[in-house]
């Protein structure tokens, strides 16, 4: 990471939301990414304990100027989940007003789970590049887990959301999941990334980070036999 790049990985239940038992069980990662010189950052997948996330950015001398959602599931952007109400985009908009960004294919789902309006969301497409100070964040559309699932490329790092974990990938049997799209994402969109790309997942399933080169060898989803089983 360069000196100007601010990059913080936060684990739910450990670094924030410590009093929320469901949050602890979900093992979500949230990311703060920005420019140390301008002291601006975005928060990726703000959920569970929004005030804790704002407090962490503030403690680091940073101001949250935007939020990105990797996909529409409530444990990443807020909403009702398994009878629990998860804080997310709506709470952030109330406590720290800023643009909320989501891929356009997931926008309708985000509105349904959060109650946000059409004008509350900034719609994004694959290849979009958003600058936070001098730090550029590129949107990569990686459907399969949901129609609008995205990863975010920051220099030589990839914030992968629920598209790719250190062990496994996002489920495709939930509403909006698509096994064929997930296979295309894994083989045509992610395996083309440089081997030294450092992958940061959306959950602590098998670890917090690993290089793409290491994942090609250790993550079972890249085994051709596993890819064929994904298609049934």
C-alpha positions, 0 to 999 in steps of 0.5 A: 500500500502506498503512503497516500492510500488509506486502507482499513479492513474491519471485522464485524464483532471484533472491530465494530458491533461488538455487542451484537451477537448476530453481527459476531456470527456473520463475520462481515468485513467492512472496508475504509478506503481513501486518501491520507492527504485529503483525509477523505474515504469511502466505506465499503459495505457499511452495515451492522454498527454504522456509528462505530464505522464513522467513529473509526474513520474519525479516529483515523482522521478521515471523513467518510465522503461516500459508500459503496455496496458490493451487492444488495444483501442486508448484511452488506447494505442494511435491511431486514434479515432473518427477523433482524433489522440490520443498520446500513445505507439508511443509517449512514445517510442519516448520521453521515450524509454522503452519496451511496453507490451501487451497481445498477443491476442491484439498485432495485433490490437495495431500494426494496431491502433498505426503503431508500428512494430512487434519488438516494442511490448513485448507479454504477457500471463495470469499469466506472472509476471513482476518485477519492482524493487521488486514490482511484477505485475501479468498479468490476461487475462480477455477477453470480452471487447477485445480478449486480455483485461487484468487486473494487480494484484499488491499485494492486488490491481487490475488495471482493465482497461475496464474489470470492472468499479465501475458501469458496465463493458466494452462494448462487442458490439465493434469489438473484444467484446464477451458477453460470454467471458465477462460473463466468465471473470466476474463470473469465473475470477474476482468473484474468487478474494478475497473480499478485493481486491481493484479494480482500473478501466480504466475510472471514471465511478462511482468512482475511486476505490472500493473493490471487496466485495463492487462491488459484492453488488453494481455493477449491472453486478454481478446481475444474471439477468444482466449476463443473459441479456448479453447473449441475 
